[in-house]
Protein backbone atom coordinates (compact mmCIF):
# COMPACT_ATOMS: atom_id res chain seq x y z
CA UNK A 1 0.00 0.00 0.00
CA UNK A 2 1.03 3.57 -0.68
CA UNK A 3 -0.47 6.63 0.96
CA UNK A 4 -0.82 8.15 -2.52
CA UNK A 5 -2.72 5.34 -4.22
CA UNK A 6 -4.91 7.87 -6.02
CA UNK A 7 -2.26 10.33 -7.18
CA UNK A 8 -3.27 11.59 -10.62
CA UNK A 9 -6.66 9.85 -10.48
CA UNK A 10 -10.19 11.26 -10.60
CA UNK A 11 -13.03 10.13 -8.36
CA UNK A 12 -16.73 11.01 -8.29
CA UNK A 13 -18.42 10.56 -4.91
CA UNK A 14 -22.15 10.94 -4.27
CA UNK A 15 -23.55 11.72 -0.84
CA UNK A 16 -20.37 13.66 -0.07
CA UNK A 17 -22.10 16.04 2.33
CA UNK A 18 -22.09 13.69 5.31
CA UNK A 19 -21.51 10.22 6.67
CA UNK A 20 -19.87 7.61 4.48
CA UNK A 21 -19.81 9.87 1.42
CA UNK A 22 -17.94 12.59 3.28
CA UNK A 23 -15.50 10.06 4.70
CA UNK A 24 -14.86 8.63 1.22
CA UNK A 25 -14.25 12.10 -0.24
CA UNK A 26 -11.85 13.00 2.56
CA UNK A 27 -9.91 9.73 2.29
CA UNK A 28 -9.61 9.82 -1.50
CA UNK A 29 -8.44 13.44 -1.44
CA UNK A 30 -5.89 12.56 1.22
CA UNK A 31 -4.62 9.77 -1.03
CA UNK A 32 -4.09 12.16 -3.93
CA UNK A 33 -7.31 11.94 -5.91
CA UNK A 34 -8.98 14.80 -7.70
CA UNK A 35 -12.43 14.51 -6.15
CA UNK A 36 -15.77 15.65 -7.53
CA UNK A 37 -18.33 15.28 -4.75
CA UNK A 38 -22.06 15.89 -4.77
CA UNK A 39 -24.98 16.02 -2.37
CA UNK A 40 -28.42 17.60 -2.12
CA UNK A 41 -27.35 19.16 1.18
CA UNK A 42 -25.43 22.35 0.43
CA UNK A 43 -24.67 22.98 4.10
CA UNK A 44 -23.31 19.46 4.40
CA UNK A 45 -21.04 20.04 1.43
CA UNK A 46 -19.78 23.23 3.08
CA UNK A 47 -18.87 21.15 6.11
CA UNK A 48 -17.02 18.67 3.94
CA UNK A 49 -15.18 21.51 2.25
CA UNK A 50 -14.08 22.90 5.60
CA UNK A 51 -12.78 19.51 6.72
CA UNK A 52 -10.89 19.14 3.45
CA UNK A 53 -9.37 22.59 3.80
CA UNK A 54 -8.35 21.90 7.39
CA UNK A 55 -6.47 18.83 6.16
CA UNK A 56 -4.85 20.75 3.33
CA UNK A 57 -6.97 19.26 0.55
CA UNK A 58 -9.59 20.46 -1.92
CA UNK A 59 -12.43 19.00 -3.96
CA UNK A 60 -15.02 20.17 -6.45
CA UNK A 61 -18.17 19.97 -4.35
CA UNK A 62 -21.44 20.35 -6.22
CA UNK A 63 -25.03 20.58 -5.01
CA UNK A 64 -26.73 17.93 -7.11
CA UNK A 65 -29.54 15.39 -6.88
CA UNK A 66 -28.76 11.90 -8.20
CA UNK A 67 -32.44 11.47 -9.10
CA UNK A 68 -32.24 14.30 -11.64
CA UNK A 69 -30.68 13.40 -14.99
CA UNK A 70 -29.66 16.99 -15.70
CA UNK A 71 -27.68 17.06 -12.46
CA UNK A 72 -25.91 13.84 -13.42
CA UNK A 73 -25.08 15.29 -16.82
CA UNK A 74 -23.59 18.36 -15.11
CA UNK A 75 -21.49 16.21 -12.79
CA UNK A 76 -19.96 14.37 -15.74
CA UNK A 77 -18.98 17.66 -17.39
CA UNK A 78 -17.02 18.57 -14.24
CA UNK A 79 -14.75 15.55 -14.50
CA UNK A 80 -11.34 16.95 -15.48
CA UNK A 81 -10.18 15.76 -18.87
CA UNK A 82 -13.32 13.62 -19.28
CA UNK A 83 -11.62 11.11 -17.03
CA UNK A 84 -12.92 9.06 -14.12
CA UNK A 85 -11.05 6.31 -12.29
CA UNK A 86 -13.55 5.68 -9.49
CA UNK A 87 -17.28 6.19 -9.12
CA UNK A 88 -18.45 5.77 -5.53
CA UNK A 89 -22.25 5.58 -5.38
CA UNK A 90 -22.82 6.41 -1.72
CA UNK A 91 -25.96 8.60 -1.57
CA UNK A 92 -28.89 6.80 0.02
CA UNK A 93 -32.09 7.19 2.01
CA UNK A 94 -34.11 5.00 4.33
CA UNK A 95 -37.83 4.22 4.14
CA UNK A 96 -39.21 4.76 7.66
CA UNK A 97 -39.12 0.95 8.12
CA UNK A 98 -42.43 0.74 6.26
CA UNK A 99 -43.91 -2.69 5.41
CA UNK A 100 -45.63 -3.19 2.06
CA UNK A 101 -49.16 -2.71 3.42
CA UNK A 102 -48.24 0.71 4.80
CA UNK A 103 -45.93 1.74 1.96
CA UNK A 104 -47.05 4.80 -0.01
CA UNK A 105 -46.08 5.35 -3.62
CA UNK A 106 -44.15 8.54 -2.86
CA UNK A 107 -41.83 6.78 -0.40
CA UNK A 108 -41.34 3.82 -2.74
CA UNK A 109 -40.54 6.08 -5.68
CA UNK A 110 -38.11 8.26 -3.70
CA UNK A 111 -36.20 5.36 -2.13
CA UNK A 112 -35.85 3.50 -5.43
CA UNK A 113 -34.87 6.71 -7.23
CA UNK A 114 -32.07 7.58 -4.81
CA UNK A 115 -30.81 4.11 -3.92
CA UNK A 116 -31.08 2.34 -7.27
CA UNK A 117 -32.01 4.51 -10.25
CA UNK A 118 -29.45 7.18 -9.34
CA UNK A 119 -26.55 4.71 -9.20
CA UNK A 120 -27.72 3.14 -12.46
CA UNK A 121 -27.78 6.50 -14.24
CA UNK A 122 -24.38 7.51 -12.88
CA UNK A 123 -22.94 4.14 -13.88
CA UNK A 124 -24.45 4.53 -17.34
CA UNK A 125 -22.93 8.01 -17.60
CA UNK A 126 -19.36 7.07 -16.66
CA UNK A 127 -19.01 3.69 -18.36
CA UNK A 128 -18.24 5.19 -21.80
CA UNK A 129 -15.38 7.22 -20.29
CA UNK A 130 -14.02 4.16 -18.50
CA UNK A 131 -14.28 2.04 -21.65
CA UNK A 132 -12.23 4.58 -23.60
CA UNK A 133 -9.59 4.52 -20.84
CA UNK A 134 -9.68 0.73 -20.69
CA UNK A 135 -10.03 0.77 -16.91
CA UNK A 136 -12.09 2.07 -14.03
CA UNK A 137 -13.76 1.07 -10.79
CA UNK A 138 -17.29 1.46 -9.48
CA UNK A 139 -18.11 0.90 -5.82
CA UNK A 140 -21.75 0.82 -4.77
CA UNK A 141 -22.74 1.26 -1.15
CA UNK A 142 -25.45 -1.33 -0.69
CA UNK A 143 -26.38 -2.63 2.77
CA UNK A 144 -26.94 -5.81 4.68
CA UNK A 145 -30.52 -4.85 3.81
CA UNK A 146 -29.57 -6.06 0.34
CA UNK A 147 -28.84 -9.51 1.77
CA UNK A 148 -31.79 -9.99 4.11
CA UNK A 149 -35.32 -8.70 4.58
CA UNK A 150 -35.11 -8.24 8.32
CA UNK A 151 -33.27 -4.97 8.85
CA UNK A 152 -35.36 -2.27 7.14
CA UNK A 153 -38.62 -1.56 5.37
CA UNK A 154 -39.73 -3.06 2.09
CA UNK A 155 -38.66 -0.22 -0.21
CA UNK A 156 -35.15 0.03 1.25
CA UNK A 157 -34.65 -3.73 1.16
CA UNK A 158 -35.86 -3.90 -2.45
CA UNK A 159 -33.61 -1.02 -3.49
CA UNK A 160 -30.48 -2.51 -1.95
CA UNK A 161 -31.18 -5.99 -3.33
CA UNK A 162 -31.56 -4.28 -6.70
CA UNK A 163 -28.28 -2.41 -6.26
CA UNK A 164 -26.47 -5.68 -5.64
CA UNK A 165 -28.02 -7.07 -8.81
CA UNK A 166 -26.91 -3.99 -10.73
CA UNK A 167 -23.41 -4.43 -9.31
CA UNK A 168 -23.14 -8.04 -10.42
CA UNK A 169 -24.60 -7.37 -13.86
CA UNK A 170 -22.23 -4.46 -14.49
CA UNK A 171 -19.26 -6.45 -13.23
CA UNK A 172 -19.99 -9.33 -15.57
CA UNK A 173 -20.80 -7.31 -18.67
CA UNK A 174 -17.97 -4.76 -18.43
CA UNK A 175 -15.21 -6.68 -16.69
CA UNK A 176 -13.62 -7.50 -20.03
CA UNK A 177 -13.29 -3.75 -20.64
CA UNK A 178 -11.07 -3.41 -17.59
CA UNK A 179 -13.89 -2.05 -15.43
CA UNK A 180 -14.44 -3.49 -11.96
CA UNK A 181 -17.74 -3.10 -10.09
CA UNK A 182 -18.17 -4.11 -6.46
CA UNK A 183 -20.63 -3.54 -3.62
CA UNK A 184 -20.08 -2.86 0.06
CA UNK A 185 -22.77 -3.90 2.53
CA UNK A 186 -22.46 -2.02 5.82
CA UNK A 187 -24.44 -2.81 8.93
CA UNK A 188 -24.98 0.00 11.41
CA UNK A 189 -22.94 3.13 10.67
CA UNK A 190 -22.76 6.46 12.47
CA UNK A 191 -24.42 8.63 9.81
CA UNK A 192 -27.12 11.28 9.75
CA UNK A 193 -29.34 9.47 7.27
CA UNK A 194 -31.97 11.47 9.12
CA UNK A 195 -35.71 11.63 9.13
CA UNK A 196 -36.18 8.74 6.71
CA UNK A 197 -34.78 6.40 9.38
CA UNK A 198 -37.53 7.20 11.88
CA UNK A 199 -39.97 4.25 12.12
CA UNK A 200 -43.60 5.04 11.33
CA UNK A 201 -45.34 1.70 11.87
CA UNK A 202 -45.00 0.31 15.37
CA UNK A 203 -45.84 -3.33 14.70
CA UNK A 204 -43.42 -3.58 11.76
CA UNK A 205 -40.56 -1.97 13.63
CA UNK A 206 -41.22 -4.22 16.63
CA UNK A 207 -40.86 -7.30 14.43
CA UNK A 208 -37.75 -5.93 12.72
CA UNK A 209 -36.21 -5.05 16.08
CA UNK A 210 -36.25 -8.70 17.07
CA UNK A 211 -33.78 -9.39 14.27
CA UNK A 212 -31.43 -6.76 15.72
CA UNK A 213 -31.23 -8.37 19.15
CA UNK A 214 -28.01 -10.28 19.63
CA UNK A 215 -26.76 -9.46 16.12
CA UNK A 216 -25.70 -5.83 16.31
CA UNK A 217 -22.17 -6.07 17.65
CA UNK A 218 -21.04 -2.48 17.05
CA UNK A 219 -21.76 0.64 15.04
CA UNK A 220 -19.07 1.51 12.53
CA UNK A 221 -17.51 4.91 12.01
CA UNK A 222 -17.92 6.21 8.43
CA UNK A 223 -14.17 6.10 7.80
CA UNK A 224 -14.16 2.36 8.47
CA UNK A 225 -16.40 1.95 5.42
CA UNK A 226 -14.44 4.54 3.44
CA UNK A 227 -11.28 2.51 3.97
CA UNK A 228 -12.87 -0.44 2.19
CA UNK A 229 -14.23 1.74 -0.62
CA UNK A 230 -10.78 3.23 -1.20
CA UNK A 231 -9.19 -0.20 -1.35
CA UNK A 232 -11.80 -1.59 -3.77
CA UNK A 233 -11.30 1.38 -6.06
CA UNK A 234 -7.52 1.06 -6.05
CA UNK A 235 -5.22 -1.08 -8.17
CA UNK A 236 -4.58 -3.23 -5.10
CA UNK A 237 -8.01 -4.78 -5.69
CA UNK A 238 -7.33 -5.50 -9.37
CA UNK A 239 -8.63 -9.07 -9.10
CA UNK A 240 -11.83 -8.15 -7.22
CA UNK A 241 -14.84 -7.75 -9.50
CA UNK A 242 -18.49 -8.49 -8.82
CA UNK A 243 -17.84 -8.94 -5.10
CA UNK A 244 -20.44 -8.16 -2.45
CA UNK A 245 -18.51 -7.48 0.73
CA UNK A 246 -20.09 -7.08 4.15
CA UNK A 247 -18.68 -4.64 6.67
CA UNK A 248 -21.10 -5.18 9.52
CA UNK A 249 -19.05 -6.20 12.55
CA UNK A 250 -20.33 -9.76 12.23
CA UNK A 251 -24.04 -8.88 12.17
CA UNK A 252 -24.85 -11.27 9.32
CA UNK A 253 -22.54 -14.01 10.57
Wavefront OBJ file of the C-alpha trace (Angstrom):
o trace
v 0.000 0.000 0.000
v 1.033 3.571 -0.684
v -0.472 6.631 0.960
v -0.817 8.154 -2.520
v -2.719 5.338 -4.221
v -4.906 7.871 -6.020
v -2.260 10.329 -7.184
v -3.268 11.586 -10.623
v -6.659 9.847 -10.478
v -10.189 11.257 -10.601
v -13.034 10.132 -8.358
v -16.729 11.012 -8.293
v -18.420 10.562 -4.914
v -22.151 10.940 -4.270
v -23.549 11.715 -0.845
v -20.374 13.660 -0.069
v -22.103 16.040 2.328
v -22.086 13.693 5.307
v -21.507 10.223 6.675
v -19.873 7.615 4.475
v -19.807 9.874 1.425
v -17.941 12.594 3.282
v -15.502 10.057 4.696
v -14.861 8.634 1.218
v -14.253 12.103 -0.245
v -11.849 12.998 2.564
v -9.914 9.729 2.286
v -9.607 9.821 -1.497
v -8.442 13.435 -1.445
v -5.886 12.557 1.219
v -4.616 9.769 -1.034
v -4.087 12.157 -3.932
v -7.313 11.941 -5.915
v -8.982 14.803 -7.701
v -12.431 14.507 -6.147
v -15.770 15.654 -7.526
v -18.327 15.276 -4.755
v -22.064 15.894 -4.769
v -24.977 16.022 -2.366
v -28.419 17.601 -2.121
v -27.345 19.164 1.179
v -25.427 22.355 0.433
v -24.668 22.980 4.100
v -23.313 19.459 4.398
v -21.035 20.039 1.432
v -19.785 23.232 3.076
v -18.873 21.147 6.111
v -17.023 18.669 3.937
v -15.178 21.509 2.253
v -14.077 22.903 5.601
v -12.775 19.506 6.722
v -10.890 19.136 3.451
v -9.374 22.585 3.800
v -8.347 21.902 7.390
v -6.474 18.833 6.163
v -4.854 20.754 3.326
v -6.970 19.256 0.552
v -9.589 20.464 -1.920
v -12.431 19.000 -3.962
v -15.017 20.174 -6.453
v -18.168 19.970 -4.345
v -21.441 20.347 -6.218
v -25.035 20.584 -5.006
v -26.729 17.930 -7.112
v -29.541 15.389 -6.884
v -28.758 11.901 -8.197
v -32.439 11.469 -9.096
v -32.244 14.304 -11.641
v -30.676 13.397 -14.989
v -29.663 16.991 -15.703
v -27.684 17.058 -12.458
v -25.912 13.843 -13.423
v -25.075 15.291 -16.822
v -23.595 18.356 -15.112
v -21.486 16.206 -12.790
v -19.959 14.371 -15.736
v -18.983 17.658 -17.386
v -17.024 18.567 -14.237
v -14.748 15.546 -14.495
v -11.343 16.953 -15.482
v -10.179 15.756 -18.867
v -13.316 13.621 -19.278
v -11.616 11.109 -17.026
v -12.917 9.057 -14.116
v -11.053 6.311 -12.288
v -13.545 5.679 -9.486
v -17.283 6.186 -9.120
v -18.449 5.768 -5.533
v -22.245 5.579 -5.377
v -22.820 6.414 -1.722
v -25.958 8.597 -1.568
v -28.891 6.799 0.017
v -32.086 7.193 2.009
v -34.112 4.999 4.335
v -37.831 4.224 4.138
v -39.209 4.763 7.655
v -39.124 0.953 8.124
v -42.434 0.737 6.261
v -43.907 -2.690 5.407
v -45.635 -3.190 2.064
v -49.162 -2.706 3.422
v -48.241 0.712 4.804
v -45.932 1.743 1.960
v -47.052 4.799 -0.010
v -46.079 5.351 -3.621
v -44.145 8.543 -2.864
v -41.828 6.778 -0.405
v -41.340 3.822 -2.743
v -40.541 6.077 -5.685
v -38.108 8.261 -3.697
v -36.204 5.357 -2.132
v -35.849 3.495 -5.434
v -34.874 6.706 -7.231
v -32.070 7.584 -4.808
v -30.814 4.107 -3.922
v -31.083 2.339 -7.270
v -32.010 4.509 -10.251
v -29.451 7.182 -9.342
v -26.552 4.705 -9.199
v -27.721 3.138 -12.460
v -27.777 6.504 -14.241
v -24.375 7.505 -12.875
v -22.942 4.141 -13.875
v -24.453 4.532 -17.344
v -22.935 8.007 -17.601
v -19.359 7.073 -16.663
v -19.008 3.692 -18.356
v -18.238 5.191 -21.798
v -15.376 7.216 -20.288
v -14.019 4.160 -18.496
v -14.280 2.041 -21.651
v -12.227 4.579 -23.598
v -9.592 4.521 -20.841
v -9.677 0.733 -20.687
v -10.032 0.774 -16.913
v -12.093 2.068 -14.031
v -13.756 1.070 -10.788
v -17.285 1.457 -9.475
v -18.109 0.896 -5.817
v -21.751 0.820 -4.774
v -22.736 1.262 -1.145
v -25.449 -1.331 -0.694
v -26.377 -2.629 2.769
v -26.941 -5.807 4.681
v -30.520 -4.851 3.810
v -29.572 -6.064 0.341
v -28.841 -9.512 1.769
v -31.793 -9.988 4.110
v -35.324 -8.703 4.579
v -35.113 -8.241 8.319
v -33.272 -4.969 8.854
v -35.356 -2.268 7.139
v -38.616 -1.557 5.368
v -39.730 -3.063 2.090
v -38.655 -0.222 -0.209
v -35.151 0.031 1.246
v -34.648 -3.731 1.157
v -35.862 -3.905 -2.448
v -33.611 -1.020 -3.492
v -30.482 -2.511 -1.946
v -31.182 -5.988 -3.329
v -31.555 -4.280 -6.697
v -28.282 -2.409 -6.261
v -26.470 -5.680 -5.640
v -28.025 -7.067 -8.809
v -26.912 -3.988 -10.730
v -23.415 -4.426 -9.307
v -23.142 -8.035 -10.423
v -24.596 -7.365 -13.862
v -22.232 -4.461 -14.494
v -19.260 -6.450 -13.230
v -19.990 -9.332 -15.571
v -20.801 -7.312 -18.669
v -17.969 -4.764 -18.432
v -15.206 -6.685 -16.693
v -13.616 -7.505 -20.030
v -13.293 -3.754 -20.641
v -11.073 -3.410 -17.591
v -13.891 -2.048 -15.428
v -14.443 -3.489 -11.965
v -17.740 -3.101 -10.086
v -18.167 -4.114 -6.460
v -20.625 -3.538 -3.624
v -20.079 -2.859 0.060
v -22.774 -3.903 2.526
v -22.460 -2.024 5.816
v -24.437 -2.808 8.930
v -24.976 0.000 11.407
v -22.938 3.125 10.667
v -22.764 6.462 12.470
v -24.419 8.629 9.810
v -27.121 11.278 9.748
v -29.343 9.473 7.271
v -31.968 11.471 9.121
v -35.711 11.635 9.127
v -36.182 8.736 6.707
v -34.782 6.401 9.383
v -37.533 7.199 11.881
v -39.966 4.248 12.119
v -43.596 5.039 11.330
v -45.343 1.703 11.867
v -45.000 0.308 15.370
v -45.844 -3.332 14.695
v -43.419 -3.579 11.757
v -40.559 -1.965 13.633
v -41.219 -4.225 16.630
v -40.862 -7.298 14.427
v -37.754 -5.931 12.723
v -36.210 -5.047 16.081
v -36.254 -8.702 17.071
v -33.778 -9.393 14.274
v -31.427 -6.760 15.717
v -31.235 -8.368 19.148
v -28.009 -10.282 19.630
v -26.762 -9.459 16.121
v -25.704 -5.826 16.306
v -22.167 -6.065 17.647
v -21.041 -2.477 17.054
v -21.758 0.636 15.040
v -19.066 1.510 12.528
v -17.511 4.906 12.006
v -17.919 6.211 8.428
v -14.173 6.099 7.798
v -14.157 2.360 8.466
v -16.405 1.952 5.419
v -14.436 4.542 3.441
v -11.282 2.509 3.975
v -12.872 -0.442 2.192
v -14.230 1.738 -0.615
v -10.780 3.231 -1.203
v -9.191 -0.202 -1.353
v -11.799 -1.590 -3.769
v -11.297 1.378 -6.059
v -7.521 1.060 -6.052
v -5.224 -1.084 -8.173
v -4.578 -3.230 -5.100
v -8.013 -4.778 -5.694
v -7.326 -5.496 -9.371
v -8.634 -9.074 -9.095
v -11.826 -8.145 -7.221
v -14.836 -7.751 -9.504
v -18.486 -8.493 -8.817
v -17.836 -8.943 -5.101
v -20.437 -8.160 -2.450
v -18.505 -7.478 0.731
v -20.092 -7.078 4.153
v -18.680 -4.642 6.671
v -21.100 -5.177 9.522
v -19.045 -6.197 12.553
v -20.332 -9.758 12.231
v -24.041 -8.875 12.174
v -24.853 -11.272 9.324
v -22.539 -14.005 10.575
l 1 2 3 4 5 6 7 8 9 10 11 12 13 14 15 16 17 18 19 20 21 22 23 24 25 26 27 28 29 30 31 32 33 34 35 36 37 38 39 40 41 42 43 44 45 46 47 48 49 50 51 52 53 54 55 56 57 58 59 60 61 62 63 64 65 66 67 68 69 70 71 72 73 74 75 76 77 78 79 80 81 82 83 84 85 86 87 88 89 90 91 92 93 94 95 96 97 98 99 100 101 102 103 104 105 106 107 108 109 110 111 112 113 114 115 116 117 118 119 120 121 122 123 124 125 126 127 128 129 130 131 132 133 134 135 136 137 138 139 140 141 142 143 144 145 146 147 148 149 150 151 152 153 154 155 156 157 158 159 160 161 162 163 164 165 166 167 168 169 170 171 172 173 174 175 176 177 178 179 180 181 182 183 184 185 186 187 188 189 190 191 192 193 194 195 196 197 198 199 200 201 202 203 204 205 206 207 208 209 210 211 212 213 214 215 216 217 218 219 220 221 222 223 224 225 226 227 228 229 230 231 232 233 234 235 236 237 238 239 240 241 242 243 244 245 246 247 248 249 250 251 252 253
